[in-house]
Amino acid sequence: MAEHKHGEMNVDVQEKTFEGFVTFTIRSIIAIIGILLFMALVNS
C-alpha cells in the first residue's frame, strides 16, 4: 500500500467544481430575490 503524504493530492478539479457551485448558488439567490421583488411590486 502506498504511503499517504499530506498535501500532495491534485485538487484542481474539486476547486473548479466548488467554484462553479458557489457561482451557481449566488446567481440563483439573486434570481430568486429578483423574482420575489417583481411579484411584490406587481401584486401591490
Contacts in CASP RR format, 6 or more apart in sequence:
PFRMAT RR
TARGET T0000
AUTHOR 0000-0000-0000
METHOD contacts of the structure
MODEL  1
MAEHKHGEMNVDVQEKTFEGFVTFTIRSIIAIIGILLFMALVNS
END
